[in-house]
Amino acid sequence: MKIIVCVKQVPDTAATMTVDNGAISWGDAPLIINPWDEFAVEAALNLAADQGGEVIALCLGKEGETEAIKHALAMGADSAVMVSDPALEGADNVAASKVLTAAIQKIGEADLVLFGQQSVDTDTGLLPVQTARLLKWPSLTLVSKFESVNPGDGKIQVLRSMEEAGQVVDSSLPAVVSVTKDYGEPRYPSFMGIRKASKAEYPVWSLADLGIETPSSSIVWPEVTEPVKKEIVTEIIEGETPEEKAKSLVEKLIAEKVL
Ligand SMILES: Cc1cc2nc3c(=O)[nH]c(=O)nc-3n(C[C@H](O)[C@H](O)[C@H](O)COP(=O)(O)OP(=O)(O)OC[C@H]3O[C@@H](n4cnc5c(N)ncnc54)[C@H](O)[C@@H]3O)c2cc1C
């Protein structure tokens, strides 16, 4: 079985975002693999271990920004492909899905393409569905469990986890699947895995290598603003005894119409 797992590079989740003259900055924050994508890598590795097969990590990003791919390789992915082209600066989801689709088709013969649920920086959760549509493959979103995967019969059954219900879905292969965190904890890269990943070589494909023109973007960001900052006032409740402090707290909550 051939599984492609799409991984994105994002700023460290502990980083603070600022907006300066409409430009987003995460300062000097290191880049990490999008945390949601670790669940997709974990699922891909388990499926390949069960069924036999290979896992290929695919990342669209700036050349030299390798953290997502290295992390997927360190977790155990067999190989990786990076797609990078200066013409893709500021590309929107539609453009990104066209490029990922071309790369998936160039890799060829995939049974499954796995995605994370969403990216933590731009956060649309749209790319898995858009890519499935372009590939003309079924799209199975928010998957927390692979009930059965049978490439021989071209069949897959998954459990989709929504907030208030689970839904078992049967579909055909090849398919695009987005994996939720309910799938289960992703493994930590092993020391050997990290060493192997640090020496790994993989192709970096440009748009010309994919044989496609620069896809046009339909959505631009004419303005980006920071969320309105809320002023938080902290007050220490004074009192001689716990009862006195509790009484004072209740009076303040009533005065503020919280109670
Ligand atoms: C400098 C910069 C400028 C941008 N300008 C614009 C703009 O003008 N207009 C606009 O609409 N968007 C813009 N974007 C956003 C960009 O288009 C999105 O990051 C991209 O389309 C992916 O969408 P998403 O992050 O919402 O992914 P989601 O759909 O939330 O991600 C879902 C899953 O898709 C996969 N995935 C996401 N991104 C990648 C990737 N790059 N490689 C491999 N797999 C991936 C991961 O598995 C992820 O879990 C810009 C981004 C940057 C960094």
The ligand as an SDF file (V2000), in Angstrom:
LIG
                    3D

 53 58  0  0  0  0  0  0  0  0999 V2000
    3.3560   34.0990    3.6410 C   0  0  0  0  0  0  0  0  0  0  0  0
    1.9720   33.5340    3.4150 C   0  0  0  0  0  0  0  0  0  0  0  0
    1.0800   34.2630    2.6600 C   0  0  0  0  0  0  0  0  0  0  0  0
   -0.2030   33.7400    2.4360 C   0  0  0  0  0  0  0  0  0  0  0  0
   -1.0620   34.4870    1.7100 N   0  0  0  0  0  0  0  0  0  0  0  0
   -2.3220   34.0410    1.5080 C   0  0  0  0  0  0  0  0  0  0  0  0
   -3.2760   34.8050    0.7630 C   0  0  0  0  0  0  0  0  0  0  0  0
   -2.9840   35.8950    0.2760 O   0  0  0  0  0  0  0  0  0  0  0  0
   -4.5320   34.3030    0.6200 N   0  0  0  0  0  0  0  0  0  0  0  0
   -4.8930   33.1010    1.1870 C   0  0  0  0  0  0  0  0  0  0  0  0
   -6.0320   32.7000    1.0460 O   0  0  0  0  0  0  0  0  0  0  0  0
   -4.0080   32.3460    1.8840 N   0  0  0  0  0  0  0  0  0  0  0  0
   -2.7340   32.7920    2.0530 C   0  0  0  0  0  0  0  0  0  0  0  0
   -1.8470   32.0340    2.7790 N   0  0  0  0  0  0  0  0  0  0  0  0
   -2.2980   30.7810    3.4010 C   0  0  0  0  0  0  0  0  0  0  0  0
   -1.9520   29.5840    2.5780 C   0  0  0  0  0  0  0  0  0  0  0  0
   -2.6190   29.6230    1.3660 O   0  0  0  0  0  0  0  0  0  0  0  0
   -2.3730   28.3610    3.3900 C   0  0  0  0  0  0  0  0  0  0  0  0
   -1.3990   28.1810    4.3770 O   0  0  0  0  0  0  0  0  0  0  0  0
   -2.4520   27.1000    2.5720 C   0  0  0  0  0  0  0  0  0  0  0  0
   -3.3680   27.2660    1.5180 O   0  0  0  0  0  0  0  0  0  0  0  0
   -2.9310   25.9260    3.4150 C   0  0  0  0  0  0  0  0  0  0  0  0
   -4.1620   26.2620    3.9910 O   0  0  0  0  0  0  0  0  0  0  0  0
   -4.3590   26.0750    5.5420 P   0  0  0  0  0  0  0  0  0  0  0  0
   -3.1080   26.5060    6.2020 O   0  0  0  0  0  0  0  0  0  0  0  0
   -5.6230   26.7380    5.9390 O   0  0  0  0  0  0  0  0  0  0  0  0
   -4.4670   24.4980    5.6390 O   0  0  0  0  0  0  0  0  0  0  0  0
   -5.6270   23.5770    6.2190 P   0  0  0  0  0  0  0  0  0  0  0  0
   -6.5870   23.3120    5.1340 O   0  0  0  0  0  0  0  0  0  0  0  0
   -6.1350   24.1010    7.5370 O   0  0  0  0  0  0  0  0  0  0  0  0
   -4.7130   22.3030    6.5010 O   0  0  0  0  0  0  0  0  0  0  0  0
   -5.2490   20.9920    6.5520 C   0  0  0  0  0  0  0  0  0  0  0  0
   -4.1390   20.0070    6.3070 C   0  0  0  0  0  0  0  0  0  0  0  0
   -3.6190   20.2000    5.0000 O   0  0  0  0  0  0  0  0  0  0  0  0
   -2.2260   19.8690    4.9870 C   0  0  0  0  0  0  0  0  0  0  0  0
   -1.4540   21.0300    4.5550 N   0  0  0  0  0  0  0  0  0  0  0  0
   -1.7320   22.3380    4.7630 C   0  0  0  0  0  0  0  0  0  0  0  0
   -0.7780   23.1100    4.2050 N   0  0  0  0  0  0  0  0  0  0  0  0
    0.1250   22.2560    3.6500 C   0  0  0  0  0  0  0  0  0  0  0  0
    1.3460   22.4300    2.9570 C   0  0  0  0  0  0  0  0  0  0  0  0
    1.8380   23.6510    2.7020 N   0  0  0  0  0  0  0  0  0  0  0  0
    2.0300   21.3270    2.5360 N   0  0  0  0  0  0  0  0  0  0  0  0
    1.5450   20.0850    2.7780 C   0  0  0  0  0  0  0  0  0  0  0  0
    0.3940   19.8540    3.4370 N   0  0  0  0  0  0  0  0  0  0  0  0
   -0.3050   20.9250    3.8720 C   0  0  0  0  0  0  0  0  0  0  0  0
   -1.8680   19.4400    6.4150 C   0  0  0  0  0  0  0  0  0  0  0  0
   -2.0190   18.0490    6.5120 O   0  0  0  0  0  0  0  0  0  0  0  0
   -2.9410   20.1470    7.2390 C   0  0  0  0  0  0  0  0  0  0  0  0
   -3.1840   19.5200    8.4710 O   0  0  0  0  0  0  0  0  0  0  0  0
   -0.5630   32.4880    2.9900 C   0  0  0  0  0  0  0  0  0  0  0  0
    0.3480   31.7580    3.7470 C   0  0  0  0  0  0  0  0  0  0  0  0
    1.5910   32.2790    3.9710 C   0  0  0  0  0  0  0  0  0  0  0  0
    2.5660   31.4850    4.8140 C   0  0  0  0  0  0  0  0  0  0  0  0
  1  2  1  0
  2  3  1  0
  2 52  2  0
  3  4  2  0
  4  5  1  0
  4 50  1  0
  5  6  2  0
  6  7  1  0
  6 13  1  0
  7  8  2  0
  7  9  1  0
  9 10  1  0
 10 11  2  0
 10 12  1  0
 12 13  2  0
 13 14  1  0
 14 15  1  0
 14 50  1  0
 15 16  1  0
 16 17  1  0
 16 18  1  0
 18 19  1  0
 18 20  1  0
 20 21  1  0
 20 22  1  0
 22 23  1  0
 23 24  1  0
 24 25  2  0
 24 26  1  0
 24 27  1  0
 27 28  1  0
 28 29  2  0
 28 30  1  0
 28 31  1  0
 31 32  1  0
 32 33  1  0
 33 34  1  0
 33 48  1  0
 34 35  1  0
 35 36  1  0
 35 46  1  0
 36 37  1  0
 36 45  1  0
 37 38  2  0
 38 39  1  0
 39 40  1  0
 39 45  2  0
 40 41  1  0
 40 42  2  0
 42 43  1  0
 43 44  2  0
 44 45  1  0
 46 47  1  0
 46 48  1  0
 48 49  1  0
 50 51  2  0
 51 52  1  0
 52 53  1  0
M  END
$$$$
